[in-house]
Protein backbone atom coordinates (compact mmCIF):
# COMPACT_ATOMS: atom_id res chain seq x y z
CA UNK A 1 0.00 0.00 0.00
CA UNK A 2 1.34 3.42 -0.98
CA UNK A 3 0.96 6.41 1.34
CA UNK A 4 1.19 9.95 -0.01
CA UNK A 5 2.67 12.65 2.23
CA UNK A 6 2.17 16.34 1.47
CA UNK A 7 4.51 18.47 3.59
CA UNK A 8 3.51 22.13 3.67
CA UNK A 9 6.55 24.09 4.78
CA UNK A 10 8.15 27.53 4.90
CA UNK A 11 11.16 27.39 7.25
CA UNK A 12 13.58 25.02 8.97
CA UNK A 13 15.04 23.21 5.97
CA UNK A 14 17.20 20.91 8.12
CA UNK A 15 14.14 19.67 10.01
CA UNK A 16 12.10 19.26 6.81
CA UNK A 17 14.87 17.07 5.36
CA UNK A 18 14.95 14.99 8.55
CA UNK A 19 11.18 14.47 8.37
CA UNK A 20 11.25 13.44 4.68
CA UNK A 21 14.09 11.02 5.35
CA UNK A 22 12.28 9.50 8.34
CA UNK A 23 9.08 9.02 6.32
CA UNK A 24 11.05 7.32 3.55
CA UNK A 25 12.89 4.98 5.87
CA UNK A 26 9.79 4.07 7.85
CA UNK A 27 7.42 3.16 4.99
CA UNK A 28 7.40 0.45 2.35
CA UNK A 29 5.79 2.46 -0.46
CA UNK A 30 5.27 6.20 -0.41
CA UNK A 31 5.15 9.43 -2.40
CA UNK A 32 6.37 12.61 -0.70
CA UNK A 33 5.52 16.04 -2.07
CA UNK A 34 6.89 19.16 -0.41
CA UNK A 35 4.85 22.31 -0.90
CA UNK A 36 7.36 24.99 0.13
CA UNK A 37 6.93 28.72 0.61
CA UNK A 38 10.49 29.83 0.03
CA UNK A 39 13.11 30.67 -2.56
CA UNK A 40 13.90 28.73 -5.72
CA UNK A 41 17.22 27.75 -4.11
CA UNK A 42 15.48 26.35 -1.05
CA UNK A 43 13.12 24.31 -3.20
CA UNK A 44 16.06 22.93 -5.21
CA UNK A 45 17.80 21.86 -2.00
CA UNK A 46 14.67 20.11 -0.73
CA UNK A 47 14.12 18.38 -4.08
CA UNK A 48 17.59 16.84 -3.82
CA UNK A 49 16.89 15.38 -0.38
CA UNK A 50 16.39 11.73 0.44
CA UNK A 51 12.81 10.54 0.15
CA UNK A 52 11.49 13.60 -1.72
CA UNK A 53 9.61 12.88 -4.95
CA UNK A 54 8.55 16.39 -5.92
CA UNK A 55 8.69 19.99 -4.67
CA UNK A 56 6.12 22.65 -5.56
CA UNK A 57 6.12 26.35 -4.71
CA UNK A 58 3.49 27.45 -2.21
CA UNK A 59 1.69 30.79 -2.25
CA UNK A 60 1.26 30.32 1.51
CA UNK A 61 0.02 33.16 3.68
CA UNK A 62 -1.05 32.69 7.30
CA UNK A 63 -4.78 32.12 7.63
CA UNK A 64 -5.20 32.71 3.88
CA UNK A 65 -6.40 30.42 1.10
CA UNK A 66 -2.92 30.18 -0.40
CA UNK A 67 -2.03 27.23 1.83
CA UNK A 68 -5.07 25.36 0.44
CA UNK A 69 -4.07 26.28 -3.13
CA UNK A 70 -0.71 24.65 -2.42
CA UNK A 71 -2.35 21.49 -1.13
CA UNK A 72 -4.68 21.32 -4.15
CA UNK A 73 -1.68 21.66 -6.49
CA UNK A 74 0.00 18.78 -4.65
CA UNK A 75 -3.16 16.67 -4.93
CA UNK A 76 -3.32 17.30 -8.67
CA UNK A 77 0.32 16.29 -9.07
CA UNK A 78 -0.27 13.08 -7.15
CA UNK A 79 -3.18 12.23 -9.43
CA UNK A 80 -0.82 12.31 -12.45
CA UNK A 81 1.56 9.69 -11.03
CA UNK A 82 1.68 6.08 -12.19
CA UNK A 83 2.30 4.97 -8.60
CA UNK A 84 -1.21 4.86 -7.13
CA UNK A 85 -1.58 5.90 -3.52
CA UNK A 86 -4.36 4.89 -1.16
CA UNK A 87 -4.09 7.50 1.61
CA UNK A 88 -2.87 11.08 1.80
CA UNK A 89 -1.47 12.65 4.97
CA UNK A 90 -1.30 16.45 5.18
CA UNK A 91 1.66 17.46 7.34
CA UNK A 92 3.63 20.52 8.35
CA UNK A 93 7.41 20.64 8.46
CA UNK A 94 7.19 20.48 12.26
CA UNK A 95 5.22 17.22 12.42
CA UNK A 96 7.02 14.03 13.38
CA UNK A 97 6.06 10.37 13.90
CA UNK A 98 5.42 9.02 17.39
CA UNK A 99 5.24 5.35 16.45
CA UNK A 100 6.80 3.06 13.83
CA UNK A 101 5.17 4.01 10.56
CA UNK A 102 4.51 0.34 9.83
CA UNK A 103 1.80 0.51 12.52
CA UNK A 104 0.17 3.46 10.76
CA UNK A 105 0.34 1.58 7.44
CA UNK A 106 -1.32 -1.45 9.03
CA UNK A 107 -4.20 0.57 10.47
CA UNK A 108 -4.87 2.43 7.23
CA UNK A 109 -4.63 -0.75 5.16
CA UNK A 110 -7.42 -2.28 7.26
CA UNK A 111 -9.57 0.87 7.40
CA UNK A 112 -12.94 1.18 5.66
CA UNK A 113 -13.06 4.94 6.30
CA UNK A 114 -12.29 7.89 4.04
CA UNK A 115 -10.97 10.40 6.52
CA UNK A 116 -9.53 10.91 9.98
CA UNK A 117 -10.05 14.52 11.02
CA UNK A 118 -11.55 16.36 13.93
CA UNK A 119 -14.60 18.19 12.55
CA UNK A 120 -17.74 19.80 13.96
CA UNK A 121 -20.74 21.88 12.98
CA UNK A 122 -19.34 25.39 13.30
CA UNK A 123 -22.76 27.03 13.66
CA UNK A 124 -23.81 24.50 16.30
CA UNK A 125 -22.72 26.16 19.55
CA UNK A 126 -22.54 22.91 21.51
CA UNK A 127 -20.35 21.18 18.90
CA UNK A 128 -18.20 24.24 18.26
CA UNK A 129 -17.40 24.80 21.93
CA UNK A 130 -16.38 21.19 22.54
CA UNK A 131 -12.73 20.20 23.01
CA UNK A 132 -10.19 20.43 21.59
CA UNK A 133 -10.73 23.55 19.44
CA UNK A 134 -13.51 25.38 21.37
CA UNK A 135 -14.85 27.96 18.93
CA UNK A 136 -17.22 30.61 20.25
CA UNK A 137 -20.03 31.71 17.96
CA UNK A 138 -18.47 35.18 17.93
CA UNK A 139 -15.28 33.69 16.49
CA UNK A 140 -17.24 31.69 13.87
CA UNK A 141 -19.21 34.81 12.92
CA UNK A 142 -16.10 36.98 12.58
CA UNK A 143 -14.11 34.45 10.60
CA UNK A 144 -16.63 32.86 8.25
CA UNK A 145 -19.62 35.17 7.87
CA UNK A 146 -17.52 38.14 6.75
CA UNK A 147 -15.59 38.78 3.54
CA UNK A 148 -12.15 40.34 4.04
CA UNK A 149 -9.65 42.37 2.06
CA UNK A 150 -5.97 41.97 2.92
CA UNK A 151 -4.38 45.30 3.86
CA UNK A 152 -1.00 44.14 5.20
CA UNK A 153 0.57 40.67 5.25
CA UNK A 154 2.76 40.94 8.36
CA UNK A 155 1.48 42.48 11.59
CA UNK A 156 3.92 43.24 14.42
CA UNK A 157 3.13 43.48 18.11
CA UNK A 158 3.44 47.24 17.78
CA UNK A 159 0.91 47.23 14.92
CA UNK A 160 -1.53 45.24 17.04
CA UNK A 161 -1.08 47.62 19.97
CA UNK A 162 -1.66 50.71 17.79
CA UNK A 163 -4.71 49.19 16.11
CA UNK A 164 -6.31 47.77 19.25
CA UNK A 165 -8.47 50.83 19.99
CA UNK A 166 -9.73 51.42 16.41
CA UNK A 167 -10.34 47.68 16.06
CA UNK A 168 -12.57 47.63 19.14
CA UNK A 169 -14.32 50.86 18.13
CA UNK A 170 -15.29 49.37 14.77
CA UNK A 171 -16.51 46.18 16.45
CA UNK A 172 -18.55 48.03 19.08
CA UNK A 173 -20.08 50.54 16.66
CA UNK A 174 -21.21 48.13 13.94
CA UNK A 175 -22.00 44.45 13.56
CA UNK A 176 -21.26 44.63 9.83
CA UNK A 177 -17.59 45.67 9.75
CA UNK A 178 -14.40 44.28 11.25
CA UNK A 179 -10.72 45.12 11.47
CA UNK A 180 -8.72 41.94 12.08
CA UNK A 181 -5.10 41.77 13.22
CA UNK A 182 -4.49 38.25 14.57
CA UNK A 183 -2.88 36.82 11.40
CA UNK A 184 -2.58 39.83 9.09
CA UNK A 185 -4.20 43.25 8.80
CA UNK A 186 -7.56 42.66 7.14
CA UNK A 187 -10.69 44.74 6.75
CA UNK A 188 -13.97 42.87 6.61
CA UNK A 189 -17.59 43.44 5.71
CA UNK A 190 -20.40 41.08 6.65
CA UNK A 191 -21.31 38.89 3.69
CA UNK A 192 -24.58 39.81 2.03
CA UNK A 193 -25.06 36.11 1.35
CA UNK A 194 -23.18 32.97 2.44
CA UNK A 195 -23.14 29.51 0.83
CA UNK A 196 -24.19 27.84 4.08
CA UNK A 197 -27.65 26.26 4.21
CA UNK A 198 -29.42 23.38 5.93
CA UNK A 199 -28.11 21.15 3.12
CA UNK A 200 -24.59 22.61 3.00
CA UNK A 201 -23.43 23.23 6.54
CA UNK A 202 -20.37 25.11 7.69
CA UNK A 203 -17.89 22.80 9.42
CA UNK A 204 -14.75 23.62 11.34
CA UNK A 205 -11.93 21.25 12.05
CA UNK A 206 -8.30 20.28 11.87
CA UNK A 207 -6.51 21.00 8.59
CA UNK A 208 -3.75 18.45 9.27
CA UNK A 209 -5.75 15.40 8.26
CA UNK A 210 -5.46 11.89 6.87
CA UNK A 211 -7.83 11.20 3.95
CA UNK A 212 -8.33 8.46 1.37
CA UNK A 213 -7.72 8.88 -2.33
CA UNK A 214 -11.49 8.80 -2.78
CA UNK A 215 -11.72 11.85 -0.50
CA UNK A 216 -8.90 13.60 -2.40
CA UNK A 217 -10.80 13.16 -5.66
CA UNK A 218 -13.97 14.46 -4.00
CA UNK A 219 -12.08 17.61 -2.99
CA UNK A 220 -10.70 18.14 -6.50
CA UNK A 221 -14.14 17.60 -8.04
CA UNK A 222 -15.65 20.13 -5.65
CA UNK A 223 -12.98 22.72 -6.44
CA UNK A 224 -13.63 22.30 -10.18
CA UNK A 225 -17.42 22.27 -9.90
CA UNK A 226 -18.04 24.95 -7.25
CA UNK A 227 -15.77 27.94 -7.91
CA UNK A 228 -18.38 30.18 -6.26
CA UNK A 229 -17.88 28.50 -2.87
CA UNK A 230 -14.11 28.36 -3.34
CA UNK A 231 -14.10 32.12 -4.01
CA UNK A 232 -16.19 32.74 -0.90
CA UNK A 233 -13.64 30.90 1.24
CA UNK A 234 -10.80 32.83 -0.39
CA UNK A 235 -12.01 35.91 1.46
CA UNK A 236 -12.60 34.56 4.96
CA UNK A 237 -10.14 34.33 7.84
CA UNK A 238 -8.44 30.97 8.47
CA UNK A 239 -10.13 29.08 5.61
CA UNK A 240 -7.80 26.12 6.23
CA UNK A 241 -9.75 25.35 9.41
CA UNK A 242 -13.10 25.25 7.61
CA UNK A 243 -12.87 24.72 3.83
CA UNK A 244 -11.77 21.07 3.70
CA UNK A 245 -13.87 20.00 6.72
CA UNK A 246 -16.89 21.67 5.07
CA UNK A 247 -16.29 20.02 1.69
CA UNK A 248 -15.65 16.57 3.14
CA UNK A 249 -18.30 16.49 5.88
CA UNK A 250 -21.05 17.59 3.47
CA UNK A 251 -20.27 14.74 1.07
CA UNK A 252 -22.64 11.82 1.83
CA UNK A 253 -20.41 9.38 -0.08
CA UNK A 254 -17.51 9.77 2.36
CA UNK A 255 -17.11 7.99 5.69
CA UNK A 256 -15.33 10.23 8.18
CA UNK A 257 -14.32 9.84 11.79
CA UNK A 258 -13.53 12.56 14.31
CA UNK A 259 -10.80 10.38 15.70
CA UNK A 260 -7.39 11.98 15.23
CA UNK A 261 -4.29 10.07 14.14
CA UNK A 262 -2.01 12.88 15.29
CA UNK A 263 -1.59 14.73 18.56
CA UNK A 264 -1.80 18.54 18.75
CA UNK A 265 -2.22 20.83 21.75
CA UNK A 266 -4.87 23.41 20.81
CA UNK A 267 -5.29 24.57 24.39
CA UNK A 268 -2.27 26.88 24.25
CA UNK A 269 -2.63 28.25 20.75
CA UNK A 270 -1.70 31.90 20.21
CA UNK A 271 -2.59 33.74 17.00
CA UNK A 272 -3.11 30.37 15.33
CA UNK A 273 0.28 28.97 16.36
CA UNK A 274 0.52 25.77 18.39
CA UNK A 275 2.88 25.52 21.34
CA UNK A 276 6.18 23.77 20.61
CA UNK A 277 6.40 20.38 22.34
CA UNK A 278 9.41 19.61 24.53
CA UNK A 279 10.89 16.61 26.36
CA UNK A 280 8.55 17.22 29.29
CA UNK A 281 5.57 16.68 26.96
CA UNK A 282 6.71 13.37 25.48
CA UNK A 283 5.24 11.05 28.12
CA UNK A 284 1.59 12.10 27.60
CA UNK A 285 2.06 12.66 23.86
CA UNK A 286 3.41 9.15 23.33
CA UNK A 287 0.65 7.72 25.53
CA UNK A 288 -2.01 9.42 23.37
CA UNK A 289 -2.10 6.48 20.96
CA UNK A 290 -1.53 8.82 18.00
CA UNK A 291 0.90 8.08 15.20
CA UNK A 292 2.11 11.66 14.63
CA UNK A 293 2.36 14.90 16.58
CA UNK A 294 3.02 18.58 16.05
CA UNK A 295 4.77 20.72 16.57
CA UNK A 296 8.47 20.17 17.28
CA UNK A 297 11.57 22.34 16.95
CA UNK A 298 14.61 20.07 16.74
CA UNK A 299 17.01 22.98 16.48
CA UNK A 300 15.81 24.27 19.83
CA UNK A 301 15.49 20.84 21.44
CA UNK A 302 17.55 18.13 19.65
CA UNK A 303 16.99 15.67 22.51
CA UNK A 304 13.33 15.41 21.45
CA UNK A 305 14.29 14.11 18.02
CA UNK A 306 16.66 11.54 19.51
CA UNK A 307 13.98 10.35 21.93
CA UNK A 308 11.39 10.05 19.17
CA UNK A 309 13.77 8.20 16.85
CA UNK A 310 14.50 5.72 19.64
CA UNK A 311 10.79 4.90 19.77
CA UNK A 312 10.10 5.02 16.02
CA UNK A 313 12.96 2.69 15.16
CA UNK A 314 12.49 0.51 18.24
CA UNK A 315 15.72 1.48 19.95
CA UNK A 316 15.92 1.49 23.77
CA UNK A 317 13.09 3.51 25.28
CA UNK A 318 13.98 7.19 25.90
CA UNK A 319 15.23 8.00 29.37
CA UNK A 320 12.43 9.11 31.67
CA UNK A 321 9.61 7.22 29.89
CA UNK A 322 8.32 4.43 32.09
CA UNK A 323 7.40 1.29 30.17
CA UNK A 324 5.43 -1.70 31.44
CA UNK A 325 5.90 -5.02 29.67
CA UNK A 326 7.04 -3.81 26.24
CA UNK A 327 7.34 -0.66 24.18
CA UNK A 328 3.81 -1.24 22.88
CA UNK A 329 2.47 -0.47 26.36
CA UNK A 330 3.17 3.22 25.90
CA UNK A 331 0.94 3.17 22.82
CA UNK A 332 -2.57 2.22 23.98
CA UNK A 333 -4.82 1.84 20.95
CA UNK A 334 -7.27 4.74 20.69
CA UNK A 335 -10.92 3.81 20.67
N, C-alpha and C positions, 0 to 999 in steps of 0.2 A: 504494500500500500504506500502510495506517495503522499507526503504532506507538503503543502505549499506554505512558506513563511513569507510574509510581507513585513519588512522592517521599515518603519517610518522614522527617520532620523534627521538630526540637524547639528549635532555636536558630539564630541567625544569619540573620534575616529578609532582610537585604540580599543575602546570598550566595544564598539560596534564590530570590529574585526574579531575580537574574542568571542562575542555572541555568535556570529556567523560560523566560526570555526567549531564552536561547541555544538551547534545545531547539526552541522555536517557530520561530526564524529559520533553523535548520539543517535542518528537515524539511519535506517537502511536505504530508503528512497526519499528524496526531497528535492524541492525547487525553492531557492531563496532569492527573493527580489528585494533590493534595497531602494527605497524611495527617499532620496536624500535632498534636503534643503541646504545646499552649500555650493562651493565653487566647482568648476569643471575639473580642476586638479584633485579636489577631494573625491569627486565621483570616480575619477580614473583610479585613484589609490584603492578605493573600496572595491571596484570591479576586479582588481587584480588579487584580491584576498581569497584565502581558502574558503571554499564552500559557497561562494557567491556566484549565482548564475546570471544575474542581470542587475544593472543599476539605472534608475530613472531619476530625472530631476523632479523635485517637488516644489510646487508653488507655496506650500506651507501657509503660515500665518496663524497665530494663536487665536483659537476660538473663531476661525473663519473657515469657509467652505474649501479653501485650497487644500487642506489636509485630506479631505474626502476626494477631491479631484485626483490627488496623487494615488490614493488607494484604488480608485476606479481605473486609472491608467495601468496600475499593476495587475488588476484583475483582467483587463483586456489583453495584456501581454501574456499572462498565464494561459488564457484561452487559446492562444495561437501555438502553444507548444505541443509537440508530439508526445511528450511524456505526461500522460493524464494524471492529475492529482485528484484526491478524494476529499481532502479537508484543507481549509485555509485558516491560518492563524495570523491575526493582525497583532503586531508587536511594536513596541518602541525600542530604541537603542539601549534603554535602561532596564528592559526586562531580562530575566535570566531563569533557567530551569531550576526547579527545586527537587526534582526526582529524575531518575534515569528516563530518558525520552522513550525508551522501549515500552515503558509502562503507559505512557500517553498514547503511543501507537496502538497498543493492545486495546485500550479502552475505546478509542475512536474506530478501530476496525470492527468492534462488536456493536457499535452504536446504531440505533435505528432513528436517531434524531437528525435535525438539520442545523441546529445551532445551540451553542452554549453561550448565553449572555444574560446578565442581569438586565431586566426590562420591566417597565411598569407604566400604567396609564398616567400620563403626566397631569391630566386635568381631573384625575380622581385624587382628592386630597389625602385620603387614607393610604392609597398605594404610594403616592409621591412622597409622603413624609416617612415612609418605612425605611429601615436600615437597608443598605449602607449609605445611600446617597442623600436622602432626606431633603427633598425639594419643597419649599413653601410654594403656595399658589402665587404669591407675589413674585417669586423668582421665575416661575413658569410664565407668568403674564409678561414680565419684562423681557425675558429672553425670546419667547416664541410667538407672541401675539403682536409684536412690533416689527417694523422693517427699518433697518439701520443703514446709514451711510458712514463709511470709514473716513474719519478726519485726520487721524495720526496713528501710525502703526505702533510705535513704541511710546509707552507712557511711564515716566519716572515717578518715584515717590514724591518728588517736588511737584510734578504736574498734578498728581492726585490731590495733594494738599491744597494747591491753588484752586483746583476745580471743585473741591468738596462743597463749598457754599453754593455756587451757582447750580451744581448738580442737584442738591437738595431743594433749592428754590424752584427749579423746573418741575421736580417730582411733586412737590407740595402744591404748586399752583395749577397743575393740569394733569389729568390722567391720560392724556393723549400724546405726550412728548416725554422723551427721556434723553439724558446725557449719561453715557456709560463709560467708565474708566477702568474697569477691572482688568481687561485684557488688552484693550487699545482704546483710543479716544473715538467714540462713535456717537452719532446723533440719530435718535430714533423717533419715528412717528407711528402711532397705533395703526395696524393694518386695517384698511377699510373692509377687507374680506380675507379670511384664512381658508386653507384647504381642508380644515379639520371638521368632520361631521360625525354623526352616529355610526356611519359605515366606514369612515377613515379616521381613526382616532390618533391623537398625538401621543406618542410613547417617548419616554426618556430611558436612558440606560447607559451601559458601559460600552464605549467604542472599541476597546481592546477585546475582541471576541474571537471565538472559534466557530466557523460556519462551514457547512458542506458545500461541495461544488454546485449542487442543486440550488442552494441559497445564493451563491455567488451569481449564478446565471439569472436568478430572479431579480437581484439588485441591478444587474446590467440591463435587463429587459425594462425594468421600471424607469431607469435613467433615460433610456431611449424613447420610451412611450409617454412619459409624463414630464416633459421639460418645464411645464408650468409650476409643478410642485418643487422640482429641483431649483428653479429660479426663486421661489419663495424662500426656501431654506438658505439660499446664498446670502440673504439679507437679514438673517436672524443672528443672535449671539450664541456661540457654542453649538453650531449645528451638528458637530461630531457626536454630541451626547443625545441627539434626538433623531437625526435623519435616518441612519441605518436601523435603529430599533423600530422606528415608525414604519419603514418600508417592509421590514421582515415580519414584524408582529401583526401587520394587517393582511398578510398573505395567508389565506386559509390552507394552502397546499404545503406549508412548511410546518415542521414539528420543532418547536423551540422549548428549551428549558431555561429557567432562571438560575440554575446551578452554575456557578463559576468554576472554570478550570484553572484560574489564576488568582493569586492573592493581591489585594490592593487595599491600602488604608485610606479610605475617604474621610475618616473622621477629622484628620488634621490637614485638610486641603486648604491652600491659601492661593487666591487668584487663579484657581484651576490647576495648581501644581501640587502633586502628591508629596508627602514627606519622604525623604530618603531613608531607606531601611539600613540599620547598622547591625553589628554583631549581637547586640542586646535584643534585637527583634527576632533573631533566627529561630529560637526555640518555638515560639507560638506560630511563626510563619511556616516552618517545616511541618508542624503538627496540624496545619489547616487541612491537609489532604489534597491541596492544590498541586498542579504540576509546574506552574510558573508563578513568578511574582514580579512586582515592580513597586518602587523603582530603586535601583542600586547605583552607587557611584564608586567604582573600583579604584579610581585614582585617589579618592579621599579615604577609602577604607579597603585596602587590598586584602586584608584578612578575610573579608566577607567572601570574596571570590574563591579563595583557597578553601574555605569551609564548605562552600556550595559544591565545588568540584569534587571534594572528598566524598560527598553524598551522591552526586550525580554519577560518578564513575566507580562507586562502591569501594572507595578507599576507607581507611579507618575513620570512624565517626568523629566529627569535629570536637575539639576539646570544649567541655562545658555543656554538651548536649547529652542528656541522660537517655540511655536506650535500654529497653527491657526485651530480652529474648533475641531479637535480631534488628537489623536496620529497618525492616519493614514496619516495626512497631511505632516508629515516629511518623508513619504515614497512614493514619487511619483512613479508610475509604469513606469519602463523603457520601451522604445519603442522597 
